Amino acid sequence: MNQGNKERRKSPRFGQHKPATYPTGPATQAADPEATPSNGGVFHHPVRGAAGGAGLSMVSAFDLVVCGESAKFTMAYTRAGVTPDGTSSYFLARHIGLRRMLDLTLTNRVLSAQEAEQWGLVNRVVADDQVDQVTADLATQLARGPSWALGHAKRIIYSGCDTPLEQAAELEGVTITTAMSRRDGREGIAAFVEKRLPKFDGG
């Protein structure tokens, strides 16, 4: 289902997708070259039009998704007599749950933007002409945040899906201890105590 994805995403049927990854440090910092959707920096993605097949698989691989109010989502694979690909079995099932993924995959139902938000497939539904601005604002918020904490918080959340309780608790404890010893951690705690906005620098 990967062949020809680029052409399909440009067509009216599959809509136009502009995958966007933004660093979670200073706005001028390059994204971590080792980062992937399940490991490293925070990835987010604007959606306009429709996301079907590989387009939906791609959307599900992002951490945060902003979509326009007219967007629609469908799996479409079994309609074409094939099976899902594009890592949807890993990411999509985690975002919306097995039963809902089975529904999307086996029946090829089409979700509206509002249904996608209710299901946990997207994070924000905005007016179609506000998608780029809201995505840019989100990028700015992440870029000004504590980049180490954001990246490791994400890793904890993804690993927690498959990790035994004791190991999950241990990983949380080790990571928060490290975070509190870092410059951003100390700044965040001080800002909370002093009732002011923190100034993070990625340290």
C-alpha positions as CSV (number, residue, x, y, z in Angstrom):
1,M,0.0,0.0,0.0
2,N,3.1,2.2,0.1
3,Q,3.6,2.6,-3.6
4,G,2.0,5.7,-4.9
5,N,1.2,7.2,-1.5
6,K,2.6,10.6,-2.6
7,E,0.3,10.8,-5.5
8,R,-2.7,9.7,-3.5
9,R,-2.2,12.2,-0.8
10,K,-2.2,15.0,-3.4
11,S,-5.5,13.8,-4.9
12,P,-8.9,15.3,-3.8
13,R,-9.9,11.9,-2.5
14,F,-7.0,11.6,-0.1
15,G,-6.5,15.3,0.7
16,Q,-3.3,17.1,1.2
17,H,-1.1,16.2,4.1
18,K,1.9,18.2,5.2
19,P,3.8,16.1,7.7
20,A,5.7,18.5,10.1
21,T,8.2,17.7,12.8
22,Y,9.4,20.4,15.1
23,P,12.2,20.3,17.6
24,T,11.3,20.6,21.2
25,G,14.1,22.9,22.1
26,P,14.9,26.4,20.9
27,A,13.1,27.3,17.7
28,T,16.3,27.3,15.7
29,Q,17.5,23.9,16.9
30,A,17.4,21.0,14.4
31,A,15.3,18.0,15.1
32,D,17.2,15.1,16.7
33,P,18.4,12.9,13.8
34,E,17.9,9.8,15.9
35,A,14.3,10.7,16.8
36,T,11.4,8.6,15.6
37,P,7.7,8.9,16.3
38,S,8.1,6.5,19.2
39,N,11.5,7.7,20.5
40,G,13.0,11.1,20.8
41,G,11.5,14.5,20.0
42,V,7.8,15.3,19.8
43,F,6.3,15.0,16.4
44,H,3.1,16.7,15.3
45,H,1.1,16.9,12.1
46,P,-1.5,19.2,10.5
47,V,-4.3,17.5,8.5
48,R,-6.6,19.0,5.9
49,G,-9.0,17.2,3.6
50,A,-9.1,13.4,4.0
51,A,-6.6,10.9,5.4
52,G,-7.1,7.4,4.0
53,G,-4.9,4.3,3.8
54,A,-1.3,5.2,4.2
55,G,-2.3,8.7,5.0
56,L,-4.2,7.6,8.1
57,S,-1.3,5.3,9.0
58,M,1.0,8.3,8.8
59,V,-1.3,10.5,10.9
60,S,-1.4,7.8,13.6
61,A,2.4,7.8,13.9
62,F,2.5,11.4,15.1
63,D,2.3,12.4,18.8
64,L,0.0,15.4,18.3
65,V,-2.4,16.0,15.4
66,V,-4.3,19.2,14.5
67,C,-7.0,18.8,11.8
68,G,-9.5,21.0,10.0
69,E,-13.2,20.6,10.8
70,S,-13.9,19.2,7.4
71,A,-11.2,16.5,7.6
72,K,-12.3,12.8,7.3
73,F,-10.4,9.6,8.2
74,T,-10.7,6.0,6.9
75,M,-8.5,3.0,6.8
76,A,-9.5,1.8,3.3
77,Y,-7.0,-1.1,3.1
78,T,-9.5,-4.0,3.3
79,R,-11.7,-2.2,0.8
80,A,-8.9,-2.7,-1.7
81,G,-8.5,-6.3,-0.6
82,V,-5.2,-5.7,1.2
83,T,-4.1,-5.5,4.8
84,P,-2.9,-2.4,6.9
85,D,0.6,-1.2,6.7
86,G,2.6,2.0,7.6
87,T,2.9,1.0,11.3
88,S,-0.8,1.5,11.9
89,S,-1.0,-1.8,13.8
90,Y,1.4,-0.3,16.3
91,F,0.4,3.3,16.6
92,L,-3.3,3.5,15.7
93,A,-4.3,0.6,18.1
94,R,-2.5,2.4,20.9
95,H,-4.2,5.7,20.2
96,I,-7.8,4.5,19.8
97,G,-7.9,0.9,21.2
98,L,-8.1,-2.5,19.6
99,R,-11.9,-2.6,19.2
100,R,-12.1,0.7,17.4
101,M,-9.2,-0.1,15.2
102,L,-10.9,-3.4,14.2
103,D,-14.0,-1.4,13.4
104,L,-12.1,1.0,11.2
105,T,-10.1,-1.8,9.5
106,L,-12.8,-4.3,8.9
107,T,-15.7,-2.0,8.0
108,N,-13.8,0.9,6.5
109,R,-16.1,3.4,8.2
110,V,-15.3,7.0,7.6
111,L,-14.8,9.2,10.7
112,S,-15.6,12.9,10.7
113,A,-13.1,15.3,12.4
114,Q,-15.3,15.5,15.4
115,E,-15.5,11.7,15.7
116,A,-11.8,11.4,15.3
117,E,-11.3,13.8,18.2
118,Q,-13.7,11.8,20.3
119,W,-11.9,8.6,19.5
120,G,-8.5,10.0,20.4
121,L,-7.2,9.9,16.8
122,V,-6.6,13.7,16.7
123,N,-5.9,16.2,19.5
124,R,-7.4,19.4,18.1
125,V,-10.2,20.2,15.6
126,V,-10.1,23.8,14.3
127,A,-11.5,25.8,11.4
128,D,-10.0,24.7,8.2
129,D,-8.3,28.0,7.6
130,Q,-6.8,27.9,11.1
131,V,-5.0,24.6,10.8
132,D,-1.6,26.0,9.9
133,Q,-1.7,28.8,12.5
134,V,-2.7,26.5,15.3
135,T,0.0,24.0,14.3
136,A,2.6,26.8,14.3
137,D,1.4,28.0,17.7
138,L,1.8,24.4,19.0
139,A,5.3,24.2,17.5
140,T,6.2,27.4,19.3
141,Q,4.9,26.1,22.6
142,L,6.8,22.9,22.3
143,A,10.0,24.7,21.2
144,R,9.9,26.9,24.3
145,G,9.3,24.0,26.6
146,P,11.7,21.7,28.5
147,S,13.0,19.7,25.6
148,W,14.6,16.9,27.6
149,A,11.6,16.4,29.8
150,L,9.2,16.5,26.9
151,G,11.1,13.8,25.0
152,H,11.6,11.5,27.9
153,A,8.0,12.0,29.1
154,K,7.0,10.7,25.6
155,R,9.3,7.7,25.9
156,I,7.8,6.8,29.3
157,I,4.3,7.0,27.9
158,Y,5.0,4.8,24.9
159,S,7.0,2.3,26.8
160,G,4.3,2.1,29.5
161,C,1.9,0.4,27.0
162,D,4.0,-2.7,27.1
163,T,6.0,-2.5,30.4
164,P,5.1,-4.4,33.6
165,L,3.9,-2.1,36.4
166,E,7.1,-2.5,38.5
167,Q,9.4,-1.6,35.6
168,A,7.2,1.3,34.6
169,A,7.3,2.7,38.1
170,E,11.1,2.2,38.2
171,L,11.6,4.0,34.9
172,E,9.4,6.9,36.0
173,G,11.3,7.2,39.3
174,V,14.8,7.2,37.6
175,T,13.7,9.6,34.9
176,I,12.0,12.2,37.2
177,T,15.1,12.1,39.5
178,T,17.3,12.9,36.5
179,A,14.9,15.6,35.3
180,M,14.9,17.3,38.6
181,S,18.7,17.5,38.6
182,R,18.9,19.1,35.2
183,R,18.9,22.9,34.7
184,D,15.4,22.9,33.2
185,G,14.1,20.9,36.1
186,R,15.6,23.2,38.7
187,E,14.2,26.2,36.8
188,G,10.7,24.7,36.5
189,I,10.6,24.0,40.3
190,A,11.9,27.4,41.2
191,A,9.4,29.1,38.9
192,F,6.5,27.1,40.5
193,V,7.6,28.1,44.0
194,E,8.1,31.7,43.0
195,K,4.8,31.8,41.0
196,R,6.4,33.0,37.8
197,L,6.7,31.6,34.2
198,P,9.8,29.3,33.8
199,K,12.5,30.1,31.2
200,F,13.7,26.8,29.8
201,D,16.8,26.5,27.7
202,G,17.0,22.7,27.0
203,G,19.6,22.1,29.7
